[in-house]
Amino acid sequence: VESLVSLDIYLNWLTGTIPSEIGQLTNLESLTLFMNKLSGTLPLEMSNMVVLRTLMMNGNALSGSFPSSFSNLELLDWLTFANTSLTGDLNTFCDMQLSLIISDCYGDNPEIACDCCQICCSDLIEGPIDNWELFAQPIIPFVQRRPAVDTWKCFFGNQ
């Protein structure tokens, strides 16, 4: 487990909470858990995963505040938390110039404050999108063309 660099368990409808022990995976570079039914808060111990480059958690029933200690993850390049019930501020990541940040930052009363998110979603699962070919298309290759309107339904709902 010490040499594990990628943990990709997505689209499996996993239930339960994320164990705090996940923070012991200090060599992990990619954690992809989107489109499951994970609930609870994000363990603070995840901020120990300092070589993490990809963190994709969208489409889960996560709740609570986004941990400010995640700003310790200085190598992050992709951060996706759309369609969760997380609240908080992702603006600390703006200075890090990540390639992709997706969160619930759209609408009159967004759950997440994020001035640099490339894709903003809301409880209505709709928001503006920029740079379709650069950001969204590589993530969701099964959508073959850019949406015709300037809004796009965020790719995973919290069902």
TORFI-947573 format. One line per field, with one value per atom (N, C-alpha, C, O): residue in three letters; atom name; x, y, z. Coordinates in nm, 2 decimals. Layout:
residu = ALA	...
atome = CA	...
xx = X	...
yy = Y	...
zz = Z	...
% end
This chain:
residu = VAL	VAL	VAL	VAL	GLU	GLU	GLU	GLU	SER	SER	SER	SER	LEU	LEU	LEU	LEU	VAL	VAL	VAL	VAL	SER	SER	SER	SER	LEU	LEU	LEU	LEU	ASP	ASP	ASP	ASP	ILE	ILE	ILE	ILE	TYR	TYR	TYR	TYR	LEU	LEU	LEU	LEU	ASN	ASN	ASN	ASN	TRP	TRP	TRP	TRP	LEU	LEU	LEU	LEU	THR	THR	THR	THR	GLY	GLY	GLY	GLY	THR	THR	THR	THR	ILE	ILE	ILE	ILE	PRO	PRO	PRO	PRO	SER	SER	SER	SER	GLU	GLU	GLU	GLU	ILE	ILE	ILE	ILE	GLY	GLY	GLY	GLY	GLN	GLN	GLN	GLN	LEU	LEU	LEU	LEU	THR	THR	THR	THR	ASN	ASN	ASN	ASN	LEU	LEU	LEU	LEU	GLU	GLU	GLU	GLU	SER	SER	SER	SER	LEU	LEU	LEU	LEU	THR	THR	THR	THR	LEU	LEU	LEU	LEU	PHE	PHE	PHE	PHE	MET	MET	MET	MET	ASN	ASN	ASN	ASN	LYS	LYS	LYS	LYS	LEU	LEU	LEU	LEU	SER	SER	SER	SER	GLY	GLY	GLY	GLY	THR	THR	THR	THR	LEU	LEU	LEU	LEU	PRO	PRO	PRO	PRO	LEU	LEU	LEU	LEU	GLU	GLU	GLU	GLU	MET	MET	MET	MET	SER	SER	SER	SER	ASN	ASN	ASN	ASN	MET	MET	MET	MET	VAL	VAL	VAL	VAL	VAL	VAL	VAL	VAL	LEU	LEU	LEU	LEU	ARG	ARG	ARG	ARG	THR	THR	THR	THR	LEU	LEU	LEU	LEU	MET	MET	MET	MET	MET	MET	MET	MET	ASN	ASN	ASN	ASN	GLY	GLY	GLY	GLY	ASN	ASN	ASN	ASN	ALA	ALA	ALA	ALA	LEU	LEU	LEU	LEU	SER	SER	SER	SER	GLY	GLY	GLY	GLY	SER	SER	SER	SER	PHE	PHE	PHE	PHE	PRO	PRO	PRO	PRO	SER	SER	SER	SER	SER	SER	SER	SER	PHE	PHE	PHE	PHE	SER	SER	SER	SER	ASN	ASN	ASN	ASN	LEU	LEU	LEU	LEU	GLU	GLU	GLU	GLU	LEU	LEU	LEU	LEU	LEU	LEU	LEU	LEU	ASP	ASP	ASP	ASP	TRP	TRP	TRP	TRP	LEU	LEU	LEU	LEU	THR	THR	THR	THR	PHE	PHE	PHE	PHE	ALA	ALA	ALA	ALA	ASN	ASN	ASN	ASN	THR	THR	THR	THR	SER	SER	SER	SER	LEU	LEU	LEU	LEU	THR	THR	THR	THR	GLY	GLY	GLY	GLY	ASP	ASP	ASP	ASP	LEU	LEU	LEU	LEU	ASN	ASN	ASN	ASN	THR	THR	THR	THR	PHE	PHE	PHE	PHE	CYS	CYS	CYS	CYS	ASP	ASP	ASP	ASP	MET	MET	MET	MET	GLN	GLN	GLN	GLN	LEU	LEU	LEU	LEU	SER	SER	SER	SER	LEU	LEU	LEU	LEU	ILE	ILE	ILE	ILE	ILE	ILE	ILE	ILE	SER	SER	SER	SER	ASP	ASP	ASP	ASP	CYS	CYS	CYS	CYS	TYR	TYR	TYR	TYR	GLY	GLY	GLY	GLY	ASP	ASP	ASP	ASP	ASN	ASN	ASN	ASN	PRO	PRO	PRO	PRO	GLU	GLU	GLU	GLU	ILE	ILE	ILE	ILE	ALA	ALA	ALA	ALA	CYS	CYS	CYS	CYS	ASP	ASP	ASP	ASP	CYS	CYS	CYS	CYS	CYS	CYS	CYS	CYS	GLN	GLN	GLN	GLN	ILE	ILE	ILE	ILE	CYS	CYS	CYS	CYS	CYS	CYS	CYS	CYS	SER	SER	SER	SER	ASP	ASP	ASP	ASP	LEU	LEU	LEU	LEU	ILE	ILE	ILE	ILE	GLU	GLU	GLU	GLU	GLY	GLY	GLY	GLY	PRO	PRO	PRO	PRO	ILE	ILE	ILE	ILE	ASP	ASP	ASP	ASP	ASN	ASN	ASN	ASN	TRP	TRP	TRP	TRP	GLU	GLU	GLU	GLU	LEU	LEU	LEU	LEU	PHE	PHE	PHE	PHE	ALA	ALA	ALA	ALA	GLN	GLN	GLN	GLN	PRO	PRO	PRO	PRO	ILE	ILE	ILE	ILE	ILE	ILE	ILE	ILE	PRO	PRO	PRO	PRO	PHE	PHE	PHE	PHE	VAL	VAL	VAL	VAL	GLN	GLN	GLN	GLN	ARG	ARG	ARG	ARG	ARG	ARG	ARG	ARG	PRO	PRO	PRO	PRO	ALA	ALA	ALA	ALA	VAL	VAL	VAL	VAL	ASP	ASP	ASP	ASP	THR	THR	THR	THR	TRP	TRP	TRP	TRP	LYS	LYS	LYS	LYS	CYS	CYS	CYS	CYS	PHE	PHE	PHE	PHE	PHE	PHE	PHE	PHE	GLY	GLY	GLY	GLY	ASN	ASN	ASN	ASN	GLN	GLN	GLN	GLN
atome = N	CA	C	O	N	CA	C	O	N	CA	C	O	N	CA	C	O	N	CA	C	O	N	CA	C	O	N	CA	C	O	N	CA	C	O	N	CA	C	O	N	CA	C	O	N	CA	C	O	N	CA	C	O	N	CA	C	O	N	CA	C	O	N	CA	C	O	N	CA	C	O	N	CA	C	O	N	CA	C	O	N	CA	C	O	N	CA	C	O	N	CA	C	O	N	CA	C	O	N	CA	C	O	N	CA	C	O	N	CA	C	O	N	CA	C	O	N	CA	C	O	N	CA	C	O	N	CA	C	O	N	CA	C	O	N	CA	C	O	N	CA	C	O	N	CA	C	O	N	CA	C	O	N	CA	C	O	N	CA	C	O	N	CA	C	O	N	CA	C	O	N	CA	C	O	N	CA	C	O	N	CA	C	O	N	CA	C	O	N	CA	C	O	N	CA	C	O	N	CA	C	O	N	CA	C	O	N	CA	C	O	N	CA	C	O	N	CA	C	O	N	CA	C	O	N	CA	C	O	N	CA	C	O	N	CA	C	O	N	CA	C	O	N	CA	C	O	N	CA	C	O	N	CA	C	O	N	CA	C	O	N	CA	C	O	N	CA	C	O	N	CA	C	O	N	CA	C	O	N	CA	C	O	N	CA	C	O	N	CA	C	O	N	CA	C	O	N	CA	C	O	N	CA	C	O	N	CA	C	O	N	CA	C	O	N	CA	C	O	N	CA	C	O	N	CA	C	O	N	CA	C	O	N	CA	C	O	N	CA	C	O	N	CA	C	O	N	CA	C	O	N	CA	C	O	N	CA	C	O	N	CA	C	O	N	CA	C	O	N	CA	C	O	N	CA	C	O	N	CA	C	O	N	CA	C	O	N	CA	C	O	N	CA	C	O	N	CA	C	O	N	CA	C	O	N	CA	C	O	N	CA	C	O	N	CA	C	O	N	CA	C	O	N	CA	C	O	N	CA	C	O	N	CA	C	O	N	CA	C	O	N	CA	C	O	N	CA	C	O	N	CA	C	O	N	CA	C	O	N	CA	C	O	N	CA	C	O	N	CA	C	O	N	CA	C	O	N	CA	C	O	N	CA	C	O	N	CA	C	O	N	CA	C	O	N	CA	C	O	N	CA	C	O	N	CA	C	O	N	CA	C	O	N	CA	C	O	N	CA	C	O	N	CA	C	O	N	CA	C	O	N	CA	C	O	N	CA	C	O	N	CA	C	O	N	CA	C	O	N	CA	C	O	N	CA	C	O	N	CA	C	O	N	CA	C	O	N	CA	C	O	N	CA	C	O	N	CA	C	O	N	CA	C	O	N	CA	C	O	N	CA	C	O	N	CA	C	O	N	CA	C	O	N	CA	C	O	N	CA	C	O	N	CA	C	O	N	CA	C	O	N	CA	C	O	N	CA	C	O	N	CA	C	O	N	CA	C	O	N	CA	C	O	N	CA	C	O	N	CA	C	O	N	CA	C	O	N	CA	C	O	N	CA	C	O	N	CA	C	O	N	CA	C	O	N	CA	C	O	N	CA	C	O	N	CA	C	O	N	CA	C	O	N	CA	C	O	N	CA	C	O	N	CA	C	O	N	CA	C	O	N	CA	C	O
xx = 0.08	0.00	0.09	0.05	0.21	0.29	0.33	0.36	0.34	0.38	0.27	0.29	0.14	0.03	0.03	0.04	0.02	0.03	-0.11	-0.13	-0.20	-0.32	-0.43	-0.42	-0.54	-0.66	-0.78	-0.83	-0.82	-0.93	-1.05	-1.06	-1.14	-1.27	-1.38	-1.44	-1.42	-1.53	-1.64	-1.62	-1.76	-1.88	-1.91	-1.95	-1.88	-1.91	-2.02	-2.05	-2.08	-2.18	-2.14	-2.22	-2.01	-1.97	-2.04	-2.07	-2.07	-2.14	-2.05	-1.94	-2.09	-2.01	-1.93	-1.95	-1.84	-1.76	-1.62	-1.58	-1.54	-1.40	-1.32	-1.33	-1.25	-1.18	-1.06	-1.00	-1.04	-0.92	-0.79	-0.70	-0.79	-0.66	-0.62	-0.50	-0.71	-0.67	-0.55	-0.47	-0.54	-0.43	-0.29	-0.19	-0.29	-0.16	-0.11	0.00	-0.19	-0.14	-0.06	-0.10	0.05	0.13	0.20	0.25	0.20	0.26	0.16	0.19	0.03	-0.08	-0.07	-0.07	-0.08	-0.08	-0.22	-0.24	-0.30	-0.43	-0.54	-0.52	-0.64	-0.75	-0.88	-0.92	-0.94	-1.06	-1.17	-1.18	-1.26	-1.37	-1.51	-1.61	-1.51	-1.64	-1.75	-1.72	-1.87	-1.99	-2.00	-2.03	-1.99	-2.02	-2.13	-2.19	-2.15	-2.25	-2.18	-2.24	-2.06	-1.98	-2.04	-2.08	-2.04	-2.11	-2.01	-1.90	-2.06	-1.98	-1.88	-1.90	-1.79	-1.70	-1.57	-1.54	-1.49	-1.36	-1.26	-1.25	-1.19	-1.10	-0.98	-0.92	-0.96	-0.85	-0.71	-0.62	-0.70	-0.58	-0.55	-0.43	-0.64	-0.61	-0.51	-0.45	-0.50	-0.40	-0.26	-0.16	-0.24	-0.11	-0.06	0.05	-0.15	-0.12	-0.06	-0.11	0.06	0.12	0.17	0.21	0.18	0.21	0.09	0.10	-0.03	-0.15	-0.16	-0.14	-0.19	-0.20	-0.35	-0.39	-0.42	-0.56	-0.65	-0.62	-0.75	-0.85	-0.99	-1.03	-1.06	-1.19	-1.29	-1.29	-1.38	-1.48	-1.62	-1.71	-1.64	-1.78	-1.88	-1.84	-2.00	-2.11	-2.12	-2.17	-2.08	-2.10	-2.18	-2.21	-2.22	-2.31	-2.22	-2.26	-2.10	-2.01	-2.07	-2.15	-2.05	-2.10	-2.00	-1.89	-2.03	-1.94	-1.86	-1.89	-1.76	-1.68	-1.56	-1.50	-1.52	-1.40	-1.28	-1.27	-1.20	-1.09	-0.99	-0.93	-0.96	-0.86	-0.72	-0.63	-0.70	-0.57	-0.53	-0.42	-0.63	-0.61	-0.52	-0.46	-0.50	-0.41	-0.27	-0.18	-0.24	-0.11	-0.07	0.04	-0.17	-0.16	-0.10	-0.18	0.02	0.08	0.10	0.12	0.09	0.11	-0.02	-0.02	-0.13	-0.26	-0.27	-0.22	-0.32	-0.35	-0.49	-0.54	-0.56	-0.71	-0.78	-0.74	-0.88	-0.96	-1.11	-1.15	-1.19	-1.33	-1.42	-1.40	-1.51	-1.60	-1.74	-1.82	-1.78	-1.92	-2.02	-1.99	-2.14	-2.25	-2.23	-2.26	-2.18	-2.17	-2.24	-2.30	-2.24	-2.30	-2.19	-2.22	-2.07	-1.96	-1.98	-2.03	-1.93	-1.94	-1.80	-1.71	-1.78	-1.65	-1.59	-1.66	-1.46	-1.39	-1.27	-1.18	-1.27	-1.16	-1.07	-0.98	-1.08	-1.00	-0.86	-0.77	-0.82	-0.68	-0.61	-0.49	-0.69	-0.63	-0.60	-0.54	-0.66	-0.65	-0.50	-0.46	-0.42	-0.28	-0.20	-0.09	-0.25	-0.18	-0.19	-0.12	-0.28	-0.29	-0.32	-0.25	-0.42	-0.45	-0.51	-0.56	-0.49	-0.54	-0.69	-0.76	-0.75	-0.89	-0.95	-0.90	-1.04	-1.12	-1.26	-1.31	-1.34	-1.48	-1.55	-1.51	-1.65	-1.72	-1.86	-1.90	-1.93	-2.07	-2.06	-2.10	-2.01	-1.98	-2.07	-2.04	-2.18	-2.26	-2.39	-2.44	-2.45	-2.58	-2.57	-2.46	-2.69	-2.70	-2.65	-2.60	-2.66	-2.61	-2.53	-2.57	-2.41	-2.33	-2.28	-2.26	-2.27	-2.22	-2.07	-2.02	-2.00	-1.85	-1.82	-1.87	-1.72	-1.67	-1.54	-1.45	-1.54	-1.43	-1.43	-1.51	-1.33	-1.32	-1.24	-1.24	-1.18	-1.10	-1.14	-1.07	-1.26	-1.31	-1.34	-1.40	-1.30	-1.32	-1.47	-1.53	-1.52	-1.66	-1.73	-1.69	-1.84	-1.92	-2.05	-2.12	-2.09	-2.22	-2.31	-2.26	-2.43	-2.52	-2.61	-2.61	-2.70	-2.80	-2.89	-2.95	-2.90	-2.98	-2.90	-2.95	-2.77	-2.68	-2.67	-2.67	-2.65	-2.63	-2.54	-2.56	-2.45	-2.37	-2.29	-2.29	-2.22	-2.14	-2.02	-1.96	-1.97	-1.85	-1.76	-1.81	-1.64	-1.54	-1.44	-1.42	-1.38	-1.27	-1.32	-1.25	-1.43	-1.48	-1.38	-1.36	-1.31	-1.22	-1.10	-1.05	-1.06	-0.94	-0.97	-0.89	-1.09	-1.11	-1.22	-1.19	-1.33	-1.44	-1.43	-1.45	-1.40	-1.39	-1.30	-1.33	-1.18	-1.09	-1.15	-1.12	-1.23	-1.29	-1.40	-1.42	-1.48	-1.61	-1.61	-1.69	-1.53	-1.51	-1.64	-1.65	-1.73	-1.86	-1.95	-2.05	-1.92	-2.00	-1.92	-1.81	-1.97	-1.89	-1.87	-1.78	-1.96	-1.95	-1.99	-2.06	-1.94	-1.97	-2.12	-2.18	-2.18	-2.32	-2.35	-2.26	-2.47	-2.50	-2.52	-2.51	-2.55	-2.58	-2.46	-2.37	-2.46	-2.35	-2.36	-2.28	-2.46	-2.47	-2.46	-2.50	-2.42	-2.40	-2.43	-2.39	-2.51	-2.54	-2.42	-2.35	-2.39	-2.27	-2.28	-2.39	-2.16	-2.17	-2.21	-2.24	-2.22	-2.27	-2.36	-2.33	-2.48	-2.58	-2.56	-2.51	-2.61	-2.60	-2.74	-2.83	-2.75	-2.88	-2.89	-2.99
yy = -0.12	0.00	0.13	0.23	0.12	0.23	0.28	0.40	0.19	0.23	0.27	0.30	0.27	0.30	0.44	0.53	0.47	0.60	0.65	0.77	0.55	0.59	0.50	0.38	0.57	0.49	0.55	0.66	0.47	0.52	0.42	0.31	0.46	0.38	0.47	0.53	0.49	0.58	0.50	0.39	0.55	0.49	0.36	0.27	0.34	0.21	0.21	0.11	0.33	0.35	0.30	0.25	0.33	0.29	0.38	0.49	0.32	0.39	0.40	0.33	0.48	0.50	0.62	0.71	0.64	0.75	0.72	0.61	0.83	0.81	0.80	0.89	0.69	0.66	0.76	0.80	0.80	0.89	0.83	0.90	0.70	0.62	0.65	0.62	0.70	0.73	0.83	0.83	0.91	1.01	0.94	1.01	0.81	0.74	0.70	0.65	0.72	0.70	0.82	0.89	0.84	0.96	0.96	1.07	0.85	0.85	0.86	0.85	0.87	0.88	1.00	1.11	0.99	1.10	1.13	1.24	1.03	1.04	0.97	0.85	1.04	0.99	1.02	1.14	0.92	0.95	0.86	0.74	0.93	0.86	0.92	0.91	0.98	1.04	0.94	0.82	0.99	0.92	0.79	0.68	0.81	0.70	0.76	0.86	0.70	0.75	0.77	0.75	0.82	0.84	0.96	1.06	0.95	1.06	1.10	1.05	1.20	1.25	1.36	1.41	1.39	1.50	1.44	1.32	1.53	1.50	1.49	1.58	1.37	1.36	1.46	1.48	1.53	1.62	1.56	1.62	1.43	1.35	1.35	1.32	1.38	1.38	1.49	1.48	1.59	1.69	1.64	1.71	1.52	1.46	1.40	1.36	1.39	1.33	1.44	1.48	1.48	1.60	1.58	1.68	1.46	1.45	1.43	1.40	1.45	1.43	1.54	1.65	1.49	1.58	1.59	1.69	1.48	1.47	1.43	1.32	1.51	1.48	1.50	1.62	1.39	1.40	1.33	1.21	1.41	1.36	1.40	1.37	1.45	1.50	1.38	1.27	1.42	1.33	1.23	1.12	1.28	1.21	1.29	1.41	1.23	1.29	1.35	1.35	1.41	1.46	1.59	1.66	1.62	1.73	1.80	1.75	1.91	1.98	2.08	2.11	2.14	2.24	2.18	2.08	2.24	2.20	2.24	2.36	2.14	2.17	2.27	2.25	2.37	2.47	2.41	2.46	2.30	2.24	2.17	2.14	2.16	2.10	2.20	2.15	2.32	2.41	2.36	2.41	2.27	2.21	2.12	2.08	2.08	1.99	2.07	2.10	2.12	2.21	2.16	2.23	2.02	1.97	1.94	1.89	1.97	1.95	2.02	2.13	1.95	2.00	2.00	2.08	1.89	1.88	1.86	1.78	1.94	1.94	1.95	2.05	1.84	1.84	1.80	1.69	1.89	1.86	1.90	1.94	1.90	1.94	1.84	1.72	1.89	1.81	1.73	1.61	1.80	1.75	1.85	1.95	1.83	1.93	2.00	2.05	2.00	2.07	2.22	2.27	2.29	2.43	2.48	2.41	2.61	2.67	2.75	2.80	2.76	2.86	2.78	2.73	2.78	2.72	2.83	2.80	2.96	3.06	3.05	3.11	2.98	2.95	2.88	2.88	2.81	2.73	2.82	2.77	2.94	3.02	3.06	3.06	3.08	3.11	3.00	3.01	2.88	2.75	2.73	2.64	2.80	2.78	2.64	2.59	2.57	2.44	2.44	2.54	2.33	2.31	2.30	2.35	2.24	2.22	2.23	2.16	2.31	2.32	2.32	2.41	2.23	2.22	2.21	2.13	2.30	2.30	2.35	2.40	2.35	2.41	2.56	2.60	2.63	2.78	2.87	2.98	2.81	2.89	2.93	2.86	3.04	3.08	3.20	3.25	3.24	3.35	3.32	3.41	3.19	3.15	3.02	2.92	3.03	2.91	2.85	2.92	2.72	2.64	2.67	2.66	2.69	2.71	2.84	2.88	2.91	3.04	3.00	2.93	3.03	2.99	3.09	3.08	3.18	3.28	3.23	3.29	3.11	3.06	2.93	2.86	2.88	2.75	2.76	2.86	2.66	2.66	2.62	2.66	2.53	2.49	2.51	2.46	2.59	2.61	2.54	2.55	2.47	2.40	2.45	2.53	2.41	2.45	2.34	2.23	2.36	2.26	2.23	2.12	2.33	2.31	2.23	2.20	2.20	2.13	2.20	2.14	2.33	2.40	2.53	2.59	2.56	2.67	2.70	2.62	2.81	2.85	2.76	2.71	2.74	2.66	2.74	2.79	2.74	2.80	2.68	2.59	2.70	2.61	2.47	2.38	2.44	2.31	2.21	2.10	2.24	2.14	2.11	2.00	2.21	2.20	2.12	2.04	2.15	2.10	1.99	1.88	2.01	1.92	1.80	1.68	1.82	1.71	1.60	1.48	1.63	1.51	1.43	1.32	1.50	1.43	1.34	1.23	1.39	1.32	1.30	1.36	1.21	1.19	1.14	1.14	1.08	1.03	1.14	1.11	1.27	1.38	1.43	1.49	1.41	1.43	1.57	1.61	1.66	1.80	1.90	1.86	2.02	2.12	2.15	2.16	2.17	2.21	2.34	2.42	2.35	2.46	2.59	2.70	2.58	2.70	2.73	2.64	2.85	2.88	2.82	2.86	2.74	2.67	2.52	2.48	2.45	2.31	2.24	2.28	2.13	2.06	1.99	1.92	2.02	1.95	1.80	1.75	1.74	1.60	1.50	1.39	1.52	1.42	1.49	1.59	1.43	1.47	1.40	1.29	1.46	1.40	1.33	1.39	1.21	1.14	1.04	0.97
zz = 0.00	0.00	0.00	-0.05	0.06	0.06	-0.07	-0.09	-0.17	-0.31	-0.40	-0.51	-0.35	-0.43	-0.47	-0.39	-0.60	-0.65	-0.71	-0.73	-0.74	-0.80	-0.74	-0.74	-0.70	-0.65	-0.72	-0.69	-0.82	-0.91	-0.89	-0.95	-0.80	-0.78	-0.81	-0.71	-0.93	-0.97	-1.04	-1.09	-1.03	-1.09	-1.03	-1.11	-0.91	-0.84	-0.74	-0.68	-0.71	-0.61	-0.47	-0.40	-0.44	-0.30	-0.20	-0.23	-0.09	0.02	0.14	0.15	0.24	0.36	0.36	0.27	0.46	0.47	0.42	0.41	0.40	0.36	0.49	0.57	0.51	0.64	0.65	0.55	0.77	0.80	0.76	0.73	0.76	0.73	0.58	0.55	0.50	0.36	0.36	0.26	0.46	0.47	0.49	0.47	0.51	0.52	0.39	0.37	0.28	0.15	0.09	0.00	0.15	0.13	-0.01	-0.04	-0.08	-0.21	-0.32	-0.44	-0.28	-0.38	-0.46	-0.40	-0.59	-0.68	-0.74	-0.78	-0.74	-0.80	-0.71	-0.69	-0.67	-0.60	-0.67	-0.67	-0.73	-0.82	-0.76	-0.78	-0.69	-0.63	-0.67	-0.60	-0.79	-0.83	-0.87	-0.90	-0.86	-0.89	-0.80	-0.86	-0.67	-0.58	-0.49	-0.52	-0.37	-0.28	-0.14	-0.04	-0.15	-0.03	0.05	-0.01	0.18	0.26	0.37	0.38	0.45	0.56	0.51	0.40	0.60	0.58	0.51	0.52	0.46	0.41	0.53	0.60	0.54	0.65	0.64	0.54	0.75	0.75	0.72	0.67	0.75	0.72	0.57	0.54	0.49	0.34	0.31	0.21	0.39	0.37	0.39	0.35	0.43	0.44	0.31	0.29	0.21	0.08	-0.01	-0.11	0.03	-0.03	-0.17	-0.24	-0.23	-0.37	-0.46	-0.58	-0.40	-0.48	-0.59	-0.56	-0.71	-0.82	-0.87	-0.93	-0.85	-0.90	-0.78	-0.72	-0.76	-0.65	-0.71	-0.73	-0.75	-0.81	-0.72	-0.71	-0.66	-0.56	-0.60	-0.52	-0.72	-0.76	-0.76	-0.78	-0.74	-0.75	-0.63	-0.64	-0.51	-0.39	-0.29	-0.31	-0.18	-0.08	0.03	0.15	0.00	0.10	0.15	0.08	0.28	0.35	0.44	0.45	0.50	0.58	0.50	0.39	0.57	0.51	0.44	0.48	0.33	0.26	0.35	0.38	0.38	0.48	0.42	0.31	0.50	0.46	0.45	0.38	0.53	0.53	0.39	0.37	0.30	0.17	0.09	-0.01	0.13	0.06	0.07	0.00	0.16	0.18	0.06	0.03	-0.02	-0.13	-0.25	-0.35	-0.24	-0.34	-0.48	-0.57	-0.50	-0.63	-0.70	-0.82	-0.64	-0.71	-0.84	-0.86	-0.94	-1.07	-1.11	-1.18	-1.06	-1.09	-0.95	-0.87	-0.93	-0.81	-0.85	-0.90	-0.83	-0.87	-0.75	-0.70	-0.72	-0.61	-0.64	-0.55	-0.77	-0.81	-0.76	-0.74	-0.74	-0.70	-0.57	-0.56	-0.47	-0.34	-0.25	-0.30	-0.12	-0.03	0.05	0.16	0.00	0.07	0.06	-0.04	0.16	0.16	0.19	0.23	0.16	0.19	0.08	0.00	0.09	0.00	-0.07	0.00	-0.20	-0.28	-0.33	-0.41	-0.29	-0.35	-0.31	-0.38	-0.21	-0.17	-0.29	-0.30	-0.37	-0.48	-0.60	-0.69	-0.61	-0.72	-0.75	-0.86	-0.64	-0.66	-0.71	-0.76	-0.69	-0.73	-0.88	-0.93	-0.95	-1.09	-1.14	-1.23	-1.08	-1.12	-1.26	-1.30	-1.33	-1.46	-1.46	-1.56	-1.36	-1.35	-1.21	-1.12	-1.19	-1.06	-1.10	-1.17	-1.04	-1.07	-0.93	-0.85	-0.90	-0.77	-0.79	-0.90	-0.68	-0.68	-0.65	-0.54	-0.74	-0.72	-0.81	-0.82	-0.86	-0.95	-0.89	-0.80	-0.92	-0.88	-0.78	-0.74	-0.73	-0.64	-0.50	-0.43	-0.46	-0.33	-0.34	-0.30	-0.40	-0.42	-0.29	-0.19	-0.29	-0.17	-0.15	-0.04	-0.26	-0.26	-0.32	-0.42	-0.26	-0.31	-0.39	-0.34	-0.52	-0.61	-0.73	-0.82	-0.72	-0.83	-0.95	-1.05	-0.94	-1.05	-1.10	-1.18	-1.06	-1.11	-1.26	-1.31	-1.33	-1.48	-1.50	-1.60	-1.42	-1.43	-1.30	-1.20	-1.30	-1.18	-1.19	-1.30	-1.09	-1.09	-0.98	-0.90	-0.97	-0.86	-0.83	-0.89	-0.73	-0.70	-0.82	-0.83	-0.91	-1.03	-1.14	-1.24	-1.10	-1.19	-1.33	-1.43	-1.32	-1.44	-1.41	-1.31	-1.50	-1.48	-1.61	-1.70	-1.61	-1.73	-1.74	-1.64	-1.86	-1.88	-1.99	-2.09	-1.96	-2.05	-2.09	-2.02	-2.20	-2.25	-2.26	-2.20	-2.32	-2.33	-2.38	-2.32	-2.49	-2.55	-2.46	-2.45	-2.38	-2.30	-2.17	-2.12	-2.11	-1.97	-1.97	-1.92	-2.03	-2.01	-2.10	-2.06	-2.23	-2.32	-2.28	-2.29	-2.23	-2.18	-2.07	-2.05	-1.98	-1.87	-1.91	-1.86	-2.00	-2.04	-2.19	-2.26	-2.23	-2.38	-2.44	-2.57	-2.36	-2.42	-2.47	-2.54	-2.43	-2.49	-2.61	-2.59	-2.73	-2.85	-2.89	-2.97	-2.85	-2.90	-2.79	-2.70	-2.81	-2.71	-2.71	-2.82	-2.60	-2.59	-2.67	-2.68	-2.73	-2.82	-2.74	-2.80	-2.61	-2.54	-2.44	-2.43	-2.38	-2.30	-2.16	-2.07	-2.13	-2.01	-2.03	-2.14	-1.94	-1.96	-1.83	-1.72	-1.84	-1.72	-1.67	-1.74	-1.54	-1.48	-1.49	-1.49	-1.51	-1.56	-1.46	-1.50	-1.33	-1.24	-1.14	-1.08	-1.12	-1.02	-0.89	-0.89	-0.78	-0.65	-0.63	-0.56	-0.68	-0.68	-0.57	-0.55
% end
